């Protein structure tokens, strides 16, 4: 009989509390305040009811990693399927009997098996071995990255868990900064935010499990709340990506992907341990997972504890005041980080639905002499008592996230839904400092704690729906996105008003395979947004009245963006990619309505309520040459903004509300940017290889008060030389490596006031590691020596560059990953 039409609905019911995240793990998630309903309508599947025998299985490589796109053929039934991202396959055999199974994958030896169909479902575990065992890991990694690059016209870099383990930095973005075109705005030793080709803040989208990560990313001292131990893979997209992600994806996207679901009928986990010498960090991340046939659960807990970090100097100058450092340590830069994660879901051949729950908590101090207080007023005796305590000024950030990712395969349709809820709760603490007409002594009648300088409390609801259709030579993706943000404020200091923001967009993206050599791309997207900032009135009187710092303001925005590209991959070593596209960014609350002193910069910031959305046009070209021993990739780009938004210093000083601080006003101007990256790799021998990674960027304002100047945080040119030795020919060391990086960074003399010129520098780093057998599984050891010669240098994109604070000194990083567990069915 025919299968009836199906109606699939997911109702996600949430009750949200700032820190009661554990309660949300209950199945059903307590009835509460918000309901998300996503319905996939009517996919009619009619089939005959003949007796069938189901053959299921998973295909892995010899190390147990699932293999995608493996061809599984059955004769004499003449059936063929390919494995999914988890290495799984399922075939319905027409009758009982004996069948011949043929499993093949490029770069691996084929496997042939004889199977007998019985009345019960049959499950197989099939392991493929590389054709060249010595290059097994390189073949798997390079092939996947190459597939991704060939399928996208934008510049794409793929970073897996091995890269993260090998280059562990203080944060995920610090780890990613080894890639050309990627820099960070460093905020101490444990926090940083990404810069892609010199653009950051709300011009870079960070997507986590398909949903935009939304914190308080507008602040230079606000890091990303992500746990790099819980990351499966990261895709870095450089270029105009608004056609998929909407507002903010002007510079590109950092797409953080989860760890793949575990293999069927398995149980295990891992223990990661890490230690760092520079700030005496110790930390651990423990993972535990289990899976039956289709249901699985995966949990992780991460904890890191670190002290004040050290720099190669005993004195810094904060606004011309000499600050002495005890034992070369930056007082009050210690911190604590905790990450809790739980994933669970159902995975089958055509349907999967997975819930991801996480809570990231960070408590850390700000360098006491550079935040809010006059440097000479800091109680150095208090801070010098311990290098691990956290005194004022400090911050606490808690980011709770709940995401559901569901997909259903129906013929040529792949239906996908991503639903997310985020709660970002950020508090900044500082000793009360009066400016302007603020009372000299904090009133005891205030309900706001005297040390709570600012508080931001943001809730975000996200929904993404997509349908990917495969037909003939087309891969067409159509989708809609929606997001709502509600951000309230608190604290005795005012800078940015509370706001409510709504965004909605729809897009269509087509990949057309013209022939075996040419792949064409075209996309069109429309977005609508509304920003509503709320009125704020001072709690104290200025010249006899309480000043209204921000009025109620509602602005509506809309934008039409597009993208077009081509991939040309002829037979041989050469390939070419080109893309041109338009992106946009909606003005955010601080740009529209800021009106207060930013104590971290000692300046008065004023918003501009008449700002229009940023419009960005960018052209990207990628030329590649790849042979067995040599590969090269050149990626130039050109970027034009018709109305770039920036904070412009003026000649005015605010004496009414800002105690004489210089006034900075948000304004717009046209900007041109160009540059590119160069990547060269050469295999000197089977064990010795070298790599060159170079980048260059130039920006120029074409109008406005700063015409002829560059943009803030523009990174200088740099080139990294690498030499790596991997002794594959030695059986006990075939999974080992030792690598040396030599980074040369040029001077940055193209600045925009109040920036200062930054001298060039050279830094050496060493990485080494190996994999050992531990209970039949690979135990991973990684060692790094960062800033080998304890070089004193200034990073032009650092948050602390304005006070001439050098980067961290020598740092030895040791990390160990110990896996455990076993499969219950072989």
C-alpha positions, 0 to 999 in steps of 0.5 A: 500500500502507498505511504501516506503524506507526512506532516513533520513538525518540531515545536521547541518550547523554552523557558529562559533563565540567565544561569539555570541552563541545566534545567533546560536539558530536560526533554521537552524543555519546560513550558515557558515564554517562547515557542518556535514552530517549524513545519515541513509539509507534505512530502508524498512518497508512494511505493509498492509494498513488496517485501524488502531486506534492509542493508545498513552500514558505516564506512570508515578509514583505518583510524575509525574516521567516517568517510563521506561520498564512498560509493557502495554498489550491490550486484546483481541487484544493480543498486548503488548509494553513497555514504553521508557525512557520517559515513553511513549508508542504507540499501533496500534489497529486493529479495532474500539471497546472496549479494556481492558488495563493492565499496570504493573511494578515491585514494583508498583500496576497494573492498569486496564482500559477499552478504546474505539477505535475511529477514532481519536488518543487516548492519556492516562496519567496513574499513577502507585503507589508503592506497599509500599508507604513509600518506594516509592522513594527508590524502584524507585532509587535502581531498576534503579541503580541495572538494570544498574549495572547488565547490565555492567561488569565494576563497575558502580555508578548512581547518580541522581538529588536528590543526587546532590541536597543533596550533592551540592559542589562547582562544579559537581566533588566536589559533586561527590567526596562523592563516593568511588574511586572518588576524585578531584584536587581542584582549589579554591572553585569553580573549580575542576577536577576528579580523578578516582582511583588516575588517572585524567587529560586526563586519565578520559573521561567526556562525556556530552550528548554522546559527549566527553567534550573537554577543556584544561583538561591537566592543573591541574588548569583547571576545568570542564566547566559544570553546575551541575544544568543542569544535569539530571543524572551522570553515573560513570564508573570505569575501562578500558572503551576505547572500547566504548570511545576511547583514554583517558578512561583509569581510567574510564568515567564520563557520564553526562546525560541530563534531560529527555524531559518533559511529553506531553502537559505540561508546567512548570519549577523550581527555584533553589536558593543557598547560602554558608557562607564560600565564601559568595556565592549566586546563582540561576538557573531558568528552564522553559520548555514546550511540546506539543505532540511531540515537546518540548523546555527547557531553563535554566539560572544559575548565581553564584557569590562568594567572597574569600574563607576562611581557618582555618589559618591566615598564609601560607608558599609559598616556605618558605615565610610566607604569612599573610591572612586577615580575614583568606581569600585567597586573589583573589579567588573570581569568577563569573559563568554563564550558559545558556542552551537551548534544543529543539527537536522532540520525538516520539515512534520510532524517536527522535532528540534533540538539546542541546545548552549551554554556560558556562562562568567563571571568577575567580581569582587565589590565588595571592601569589601562581601564577606567582609572587614572594609572596613578590611582591604581592600588598596586600593592593590592594587585601585586599580592597574587598573580592569580586573583581577579580584582577590579576592573574585571568582566564576567560573561555568560553565554547560553546557547540552544540550537536544533539542526534538523534535515530531511532528504526527500528525493531531490530535496534536502530540507534543513532547519536551524533554530537557535536561542542565545542568552548573552549576559555581560557585566563590567565591574570597576571602581566608581569614577565620577565624570562631569556632574556625577556625584563625587561619592556614590549614593547609598540609595542607588539600587545599582551596585557601586562597582557595576559599571555596565551590564548588557543582557541580550536574548536572541532568537534565530530561525533559518530554513533552506531547501537544497534541490539537485536536478540535472546540472543545477544545485539550487538552494532557496531559504529564509532567515529570521532573527530577533534581538532584545538587549537591555542595559544596566550599570552606573555608566551609560554608553549605549542604549537598550535596543530591540532589533529584527532582521528577516531575509530571503535568498536563492543561490544556484550552482550550475555545472556548465561542463566538467571544467566550469561551475557557475554561481549566482545568488540574489538576496533581499533583507529587511531590518528594524532597529529600535533604541530605547530612551535613557535618562541619567540617574543624576542631575546635570545643571539642575536637570537629569539629561536625556542621553538617548531618545526613542528611535526607530529605523527601518532598513532594507537591502538587495544584494547579489553574488556571481562567480565561476570555478574553472578546473581544467585537467592538469594542475591549474585552477581558477576561481572568481567572484564579485558580489555586493554585501551590506551591514545594518547600523547597530545601536552604538553607531546610531545612539551612543552618547557617553564616555568609553572609560576604556579609551578615555573618550566621549563617543556619540552616535549618528541617528541618520546613518544608512546601511553600509554597502560593500562591493568586492571582487575576489580572484583565486589562482591555484597550481597544484602538483605532487610536490609543489602547490601555489595559491594567489588570492587578490581582492578589491573592495569598495565601500560607498558609505563605510561607518567609522568613529571619527575623532573631532576637535571638540571636548565634552565638558558637560557629560564627559569631563573634558574627554575628546569627542568621537562621532560616528560618520560615513565615507567612501573607502577603497581596500585591496590586497591579497594572500599568497600560499606556497608549499614545496615538498623537499623530500618525502619527510621534509616540506616548506611553506610560505604564507604572505598577506598584504592589505592597503585601505584608503578613505576616499571622502570625509574628514579623514580623506587619504587616511587608512582605516583603524586596525589595518594589519601590516604586511607579513610573511610566514616561513615554515619548515616541517619534518615528518619522519614517515619512514620511521615506523615508531615516529610516522605520526610525528612532526617538528615544525619551525615558523619564522614570522616577519611583519612589516612596519605599519606607517599608514595610520589614522589618528589617534593610532600610532605607527608600529615598527616591524618585527620578527618572531620565531615559533616551534611546534612538535608532536606525535601520536602514540598507541594507547589501549589501541587508540591514538594518544596525541602529544603537542608541544609549542614554543611561542615567541621563542626568543622572548622578542619585545614587539607591538601588534598593530591590531592589539586592543592595548596598542594605544598604550604601547603594550608589547605582546606576550613573551615566551610561552611554552604550551603542552597539550595531551589528548587521551581517547578512550572507548570501544565499539560494541559491534564490529 
